Amino acid sequence: MSEVVIVWAKRTPIGRAGGQFHTLEPSDLVAPLLKQAIKDTVGDASLVDDVMIGNVVGPGGNVARVSLLQAGFPVTVPGVTIDRQCGSGLEAIMRGFEAIKSGQAQIILAGGVESVSRAPWKMAQPTRPGAVPTLYTRAPFTPAAYGDPDMGIAAEEVAARYQITREAQDYYAFSSHQKAVTSQRTGRFNKEILPLQGVMTDECPRADTSVEKLAHLHPVFLPEGTVTAGNACPLNDGAAIVMLMSREACLHYKLTAYATIVDATAAGVMPDILGMGPVPATQKLLARQQLQVTDIDIVEFNEAFASQVLACLQQLKIPQHLVNIGGGALALGHPYGASGAILITRLVHELKKGQRGLATLGIGGGMGLSMLVKR
């Protein structure tokens, strides 16, 4: 089986829903990344075996195919759009990893995209003739027997079950903003961002936030709850793409392998604590590789909710100083389908030679994905 390496990884800046990229369709976010990936590497898009893109709330159809054609790829290049909810971007990279590892492909572009700003309104078709259609915001995460818990309610359940206090959540969110703002000021993200429409900066980090300001926000999901707009991620637009190659192809095209994908796993949990999915996924991954948490140098953890991150770190015994060293989704944003690919993009640019990095995230419906890479 072939070793799978990452030779290119970039993302767009992350926009706030209704913000700097609110007029752009998902393909408008992805196409520039695809085009630049080819320009910076092999120079010929016909060499790409497949384009795999995660997307959750988009227009339907096949965003990957539309995007690659918009980028000027030849019609011979196929594309597939993948939906594993918040894990879709990482799932796309996993599928590309498996295709190359098995010998079915040599070069794959994989990643994810989300435009919450351009998400279509959803309307359920009436079951009775003449009945008024009803609008809905999302498809069910589970059958009715599991209660189909909302992500915010699940975050409250996690906070209660694992005794994550409001103060701890607010402080973690504040820390995420502080790290993200520092990263912006020092240019830490410059190497991972491809400017879009002249924009180079993520829109959501707040330099003026404080623990005191966060403490004054009211709970969003339960009257006596602890999850607020300040310790939960915002809604966002953005995309990220990585180029995967077999080690042989990388050598053939004389490219630099910035990271090697070691392994990746998925796991499930009860839907009412869906944010805890990273725990079994990471445990499964480490066990398969005969590694311990202490063998990991950097962790990129998708920050959907502060309660979820803190509970998972508690259960996995991961020190906070290893996690999201440049800031996370609480500050930068969580463009659902792109977030997993953003985690990998950041790891590729943060890892130093000899280091191992873990990317992990929880998923609606009660799942987790984890991927291990090394430099």
NUVEX-27870 format. One line per field, with one value per residue (C-alpha): residue number from 1; residue in one letter; x, y, z. Coordinates in pm, whole numbers, m for minus. Each point is the difference from the previous one (the first is absolute). Layout:
BEGIN
num [NUM/...]
residu [a/...]
u [X/...]
v [Y/...]
w [Z/...]
***
This chain:
BEGIN
num [1/2/3/4/5/6/7/8/9/10/11/12/13/14/15/16/17/18/19/20/21/22/23/24/25/26/27/28/29/30/31/32/33/34/35/36/37/38/39/40/41/42/43/44/45/46/47/48/49/50/51/52/53/54/55/56/57/58/59/60/61/62/63/64/65/66/67/68/69/70/71/72/73/74/75/76/77/78/79/80/81/82/83/84/85/86/87/88/89/90/91/92/93/94/95/96/97/98/99/100/101/102/103/104/105/106/107/108/109/110/111/112/113/114/115/116/117/118/119/120/121/122/123/124/125/126/127/128/129/130/131/132/133/134/135/136/137/138/139/140/141/142/143/144/145/146/147/148/149/150/151/152/153/154/155/156/157/158/159/160/161/162/163/164/165/166/167/168/169/170/171/172/173/174/175/176/177/178/179/180/181/182/183/184/185/186/187/188/189/190/191/192/193/194/195/196/197/198/199/200/201/202/203/204/205/206/207/208/209/210/211/212/213/214/215/216/217/218/219/220/221/222/223/224/225/226/227/228/229/230/231/232/233/234/235/236/237/238/239/240/241/242/243/244/245/246/247/248/249/250/251/252/253/254/255/256/257/258/259/260/261/262/263/264/265/266/267/268/269/270/271/272/273/274/275/276/277/278/279/280/281/282/283/284/285/286/287/288/289/290/291/292/293/294/295/296/297/298/299/300/301/302/303/304/305/306/307/308/309/310/311/312/313/314/315/316/317/318/319/320/321/322/323/324/325/326/327/328/329/330/331/332/333/334/335/336/337/338/339/340/341/342/343/344/345/346/347/348/349/350/351/352/353/354/355/356/357/358/359/360/361/362/363/364/365/366/367/368/369/370/371/372/373/374/375]
residu [m/s/e/v/v/i/v/w/a/k/r/t/p/i/g/r/a/g/g/q/f/h/t/l/e/p/s/d/l/v/a/p/l/l/k/q/a/i/k/d/t/v/g/d/a/s/l/v/d/d/v/m/i/g/n/v/v/g/p/g/g/n/v/a/r/v/s/l/l/q/a/g/f/p/v/t/v/p/g/v/t/i/d/r/q/c/g/s/g/l/e/a/i/m/r/g/f/e/a/i/k/s/g/q/a/q/i/i/l/a/g/g/v/e/s/v/s/r/a/p/w/k/m/a/q/p/t/r/p/g/a/v/p/t/l/y/t/r/a/p/f/t/p/a/a/y/g/d/p/d/m/g/i/a/a/e/e/v/a/a/r/y/q/i/t/r/e/a/q/d/y/y/a/f/s/s/h/q/k/a/v/t/s/q/r/t/g/r/f/n/k/e/i/l/p/l/q/g/v/m/t/d/e/c/p/r/a/d/t/s/v/e/k/l/a/h/l/h/p/v/f/l/p/e/g/t/v/t/a/g/n/a/c/p/l/n/d/g/a/a/i/v/m/l/m/s/r/e/a/c/l/h/y/k/l/t/a/y/a/t/i/v/d/a/t/a/a/g/v/m/p/d/i/l/g/m/g/p/v/p/a/t/q/k/l/l/a/r/q/q/l/q/v/t/d/i/d/i/v/e/f/n/e/a/f/a/s/q/v/l/a/c/l/q/q/l/k/i/p/q/h/l/v/n/i/g/g/g/a/l/a/l/g/h/p/y/g/a/s/g/a/i/l/i/t/r/l/v/h/e/l/k/k/g/q/r/g/l/a/t/l/g/i/g/g/g/m/g/l/s/m/l/v/k/r]
u [0/123/94/m227/149/m137/181/m227/m253/m178/m324/m198/m41/m304/m292/m290/m340/m143/346/294/m80/m379/m53/228/m135/192/166/121/183/149/96/284/155/m17/153/283/73/68/204/223/58/m43/m115/m245/m347/m50/242/m248/m178/m292/m125/m171/m175/m204/m310/m297/m252/76/m226/6/105/375/198/329/m77/m132/306/259/m163/m21/373/66/78/m51/m331/188/66/m280/m125/m205/m171/0/m227/97/m135/270/254/m55/326/207/m204/90/369/m44/m159/284/253/m163/m17/369/109/m184/156/m322/134/324/m115/m315/m121/m212/m153/m321/m211/m292/m197/m256/m77/m116/m163/m339/m321/m138/m365/m163/m243/m350/m132/m357/m113/m53/181/239/369/209/346/269/358/165/m66/m25/325/m172/m330/m271/74/334/m159/191/183/105/374/m46/m212/261/269/m204/m30/376/62/m233/121/370/m35/136/m80/m115/316/224/m186/24/368/75/m190/187/330/m94/m66/324/203/m176/48/369/32/m152/228/315/m91/m15/m283/153/161/m331/m234/m59/m137/m352/m136/290/m88/272/m150/m245/m304/m107/285/m77/287/m242/m155/62/m105/m215/m184/m56/m137/m280/m139/m322/m29/m135/m144/m120/m117/231/266/365/36/m9/72/342/111/m150/136/m145/m154/245/105/331/187/322/172/300/181/68/255/161/361/99/m192/147/352/m85/m120/285/m235/45/m199/m106/m169/m85/m343/50/m355/m359/m303/m369/m206/m349/m151/m350/m157/m88/374/99/293/178/66/371/60/m66/129/333/26/m60/260/269/m63/32/331/119/45/m83/m132/351/126/m202/170/m283/m378/m243/m342/m311/m151/m373/m72/237/m180/63/368/66/m189/187/339/m92/m89/299/239/137/177/m160/333/26/m343/m79/315/m102/m363/m300/m350/m150/195/73/m331/m139/m97/m143/109/340/99/168/210/91/130/227/114/105/181/197/130/54/180/377/215/m52/m321/m337/m326/m359/m308/m335/m360/m347/m287/m377/m184/265/330/363/285/371/302/368/268/375/264]
v [0/346/268/306/348/354/225/305/136/334/153/313/260/m89/239/59/m114/305/155/47/m297/2/24/m294/m344/m306/m46/362/m81/m329/71/245/m255/m277/223/113/m354/m106/311/m55/m373/m213/273/m230/m62/m307/m185/15/m332/143/306/m77/282/2/220/6/281/77/4/m375/m146/m60/296/m175/m48/354/141/m189/97/361/m21/m96/m367/m230/m185/m329/79/m135/151/m121/190/m159/63/m121/319/197/m270/27/175/m244/m289/113/m7/m343/m132/143/m152/m342/21/80/m244/m282/86/117/354/196/364/123/344/m23/238/178/310/171/311/43/336/m168/m307/m49/23/m346/m88/m337/m121/m34/m351/118/171/370/13/288/m101/49/152/m183/81/m342/m362/m239/m117/m314/m191/128/m279/168/339/169/231/343/64/273/m220/m274/251/80/m371/m40/295/m147/m358/82/291/268/333/317/173/m267/25/378/0/m259/208/314/m186/m115/360/120/m262/70/376/m49/m233/263/274/m210/m137/m358/m88/162/m322/m190/264/59/355/17/314/189/m119/m164/16/m217/205/m132/27/273/195/184/m303/m78/m254/269/73/m370/m45/249/m198/m192/m377/m78/m350/m44/276/m123/m133/86/8/351/170/81/m353/m158/35/253/m80/33/m15/m150/m278/m201/m236/m231/m188/m363/m210/m337/23/m124/277/260/m115/m20/361/118/150/48/m226/229/m276/m369/m132/m286/m116/117/m136/62/m96/49/112/61/288/194/50/28/229/m284/m186/99/m209/m351/102/113/m296/m237/178/2/m364/m105/184/m120/359/199/355/94/m92/285/338/220/m41/183/m43/147/234/m26/66/71/m256/m272/80/10/m324/m184/127/m107/m352/m39/164/236/307/325/156/m247/90/260/196/268/19/m211/8/186/300/m78/m163/m336/m23/m350/m185/168/m22/m342/102/325/m203/m203/311/160/m313/m19/353/m27/m333/m8/m288/m316/119/m174/191/m101/153/m90/118/m93/m53/44/m324/m121/m70/98/1/4/12/m39/168/33/228]
w [0/m89/250/m33/28/m2/m247/11/250/m1/117/m66/270/210/m32/233/m132/m172/2/m234/m228/25/m377/m86/m83/128/m339/10/323/m121/m363/79/238/m260/m265/227/115/m358/m76/303/m57/m313/m240/m178/145/m219/228/290/52/198/186/332/185/319/19/237/m56/m364/m304/m60/m331/m10/131/m73/m369/m40/175/m202/m328/118/75/m363/56/m300/m12/43/368/223/324/295/280/345/300/345/155/184/m88/m376/m86/204/m140/m353/91/159/m320/m206/238/m34/m380/m33/270/m176/m336/m164/m47/m3/31/173/98/314/249/78/m41/166/m75/274/m162/m322/155/m167/197/65/m35/73/m263/151/54/m72/m321/53/334/64/m30/313/13/195/87/m12/m80/297/158/136/m13/233/250/80/53/m285/243/m116/18/259/226/m36/102/312/77/m35/233/263/m28/11/244/m232/164/m172/122/m154/m331/m11/88/m268/m259/106/m35/m351/m106/158/m184/m331/27/82/m300/m225/132/m40/m345/126/m239/m309/m118/9/m148/m371/m36/m142/m165/152/352/209/349/193/96/340/256/252/151/230/169/366/259/159/m325/m65/352/m73/m295/56/m63/m346/27/359/238/275/m235/m49/m381/m145/m331/144/85/m312/m353/m246/m341/m287/m363/m113/m178/24/m242/32/m275/83/m187/22/112/m345/m178/233/m89/m370/m11/226/257/374/230/284/199/m15/90/244/70/46/183/59/304/140/331/132/m194/316/65/m366/78/179/m325/m5/312/m143/m344/147/237/m291/m212/268/89/m362/m29/343/114/312/32/111/m348/m157/m39/m134/7/m227/159/m161/256/m62/368/286/219/m254/m45/373/65/m276/116/352/m110/m232/249/m265/143/m115/m98/m291/m138/m267/63/m250/109/m94/m141/297/m127/m364/m92/m99/m369/48/m312/m7/366/m7/m299/177/295/m229/m187/327/119/m323/53/377/28/23/m126/200/164/3/m27/75/m163/153/13/118/m241/4/63/245/m178/4/m250/76/m230/87/m211/42/m142]
***
